[in-house]
Each structure stands twice: as structure tokens, then as C-alpha cells.
Amino acid sequence: MGTIERFGHGGDVWTAADAFGVDRKALLDFSANINPLGPPSAVIDRLRREMMPSIVHYPDPGHRQMKKLLAARLGVDEALISIGNGAAECMALLLLAIRPKRVGVIAPCFSEYETLSRKFGAEVMHRVGSEDNDFRATETQLTELIEQADVVFIGHPNNPNGALYDRMLLGRLAALAEAASTILVIDEAFIDFANEEEHSLIPFVHRCPNLIVLRSLTKFYAIPGLRLGYAIAQPQHIAAMSAMQVAWSVNGLALAAGEALLTDEQADQYAASTRALIDEERAALRQQLHRLGIRTWPSVANFLLCRAPEGWTAKSLQAELCRSGILIRNCDMYVGLTERDFRLAVKDRDANAIVASALAAVLQ
């Protein structure tokens, strides 16, 4: 059997269905980290209204309304915003604009940092975070990367383990990046699941010329099929990224969804309900996994990095669960992890009970 994650990511129910002969629509997907509440009702309503206008007209190539609303929400100038077809496009655009020779990453981390960097001809340098430090790099390791690389990516919270860095530490690194002529990229794709105002680096951008912050709107708002993300950086970086962007790369339905999110009167309630649900269910799921002999690491996001008991590999556990209609994310290909490591999304109480029961049946 080949690797389910042959495209490098979770959520590939098509490959899983083919590999195990199951109905992809019946799979309970714990390999992709999507808000279990589903999209806000305002988004669904807007998409219904915008369906025909959005598919019979070209989308705005300048993303003007989206930028205007986002600037107001974040308290930044529109010139500091680049809208992308997911945060992954923003990563690609900044690499195309900067053309780094060396890119630094903290392993384990989101695979696109390395994949895109190599695609665009860069050498990738790793520093491996210690599992005893929840896979965070030390300040010494981070300093070394910034001094040696042209671009450094840091996940905040990091994927696949969900750990945050201290914001003051990241602020010091941003200042160091300026002195070293290095671009520091902070990937905040999952920061909405934490206390955004307390942890985000966006307020630092105006005074840190070499800092780029990436955000995703697809995980927290459960719209991954639409692809929508953005970058916040000083105007010279945004202009350089925009010059690399293909016209109309962000489709009209994605822009309509983003505009609906940013004008939704129930947005704060949706966010609070999401965080409360994830905090409660993540803690409960960790306890259930612990009773099964599965190690987990602390996370502020809607997923848990797990280690299977001795005698099991993540790949074998994935196969057993998939035959039962459950897909988990095998993490054995991540630098810094082991063949026993896997990732579980945190869903609602009923779904989490199903995966815990299935794991118990397999392991015991």
C-alpha cells in the first residue's frame, strides 16, 4: 500500500478511498483540521445569492472590497495586504518575489514551506525542535537560522503539533531579521483557534520591515474548498508579491465568502463558540487518548499530535482505522517525528467519541 498523503497533506479522501476500497463520502475525516461547526450561516447565505453573479463574471483582480473590509478589521492599511488563493499561494508568491537561496524551517512543520522552497530552487535548512519543548526550537536555533538563511518560516501555532511561540521572542527575531537582511515569515493559519489579539504578530508589521505574517480563512471558517488566505507585510513586499500573482487567482465565490465573514454581525459569537468547543473537546479527547496509551502534546489549535503505543506505526494504525471508515493523518514523513506519530483533528463530541472508540477497538 502506498502513502495516503502522496500529495503531502491530510484531507485526501480520494486516495484513501481508492487504497482501502471504501466510500470517500462515508469517511470520517480526522486528517484535515476544519472547524466542526461548519461555515457561518452568513457565508452560506451570501454564496447562495452570489452563485450566478460570481460564476458568470470575472472576479475582481484587485480584491478591492475584500482588502477594504480586511484592513478595517485588522486596523492596517490596505497597502499592507495581499489576498491569495489560500495561504499556500501567499507562500508561493513571497518565495517567487524574494527568490531566496536558503530557506530555514523548524521541523516538524507544514510541508509546503519545504516543498515550495525546493520547487523554486532554494536550499532548505532544518532545525529540529525538541519533543520535550513541544517541538519548539530554542531561541539559539532560531537565531542561527535567521543569521544563515534568506527566508525563515515559523508556524505560530505550528502544524502538526499546535504549539505557540512567545510573542516577545518572535518580536526579537523580527528585529534580528531586519539586521540580518532576512525575511521572517510567521504562519498564523491556525491562530484564530487561540487568543488572536494576545498572540498575533500583525501589530508588529508596521515597525518590522522584514516581517511577513500569513493567515488562512479556510480552517477556522470551514471553507477549505474555496481557498482563501492573505499576507500582511510592508508595502514593498506586498507589491513584489502582487507582481508575481496570476490574474484572477482568487475566485469570485471565495471573495464573496471572505466579504461575508468580514461583515457578519454574528462573527464574534461564532468565534467564541468555536474556541469554547475546541478547548473543551481537545481536553476531553486528550484524556481519552491517554487512557489508550497514546501520547499527545499540548496544542492551542483544533488538532493533536499523537504517538501510537509501542508495536504500532502510524501507517498501520491509519490502515486499520480507514477500513473502519475513519481517516487520520500519518506523520511519519515529517522531519523530526517518528514512524509512530500521527495527527488527529479535534471535532465535536460525537465524532471524537467515534474515533476514540475505534482506536480502543484496534489497540485493545
Secondary structure, 3 states (H helix, E strand, C coil): CCCCCCCCCCCCHHHHHHHHCCCHHHCEECCCCCCCCCCCHHHHHHHHHHHHHHHHCCCCCCCHHHHHHHHHHHCCCHHHEEEECCHHHHHHHHHHHHCCCEEEEEECCCHHHHHHHHHCCCEEEEEECEHHHCCECCHHHHHHHHHHCCEEEEECCCCCCCCCCCHHHHHHHHHHHHHHCCEEEEECCCHHHCCHHHHCCHHHHHHCCCEEEEEECCCCCCCCCCCCEEEECCHHHHHHHHHHCCCCCCCHHHHHHHHHHHHCCCHHHHHHHHHHHHHHHHHHHHHHHHHCCCEECCCCCCEEEEECCCCCCHHHHHHHHHHCCEECEECCCCCCCCCCEEEEECCCHHHHHHHHHHHHHHHC
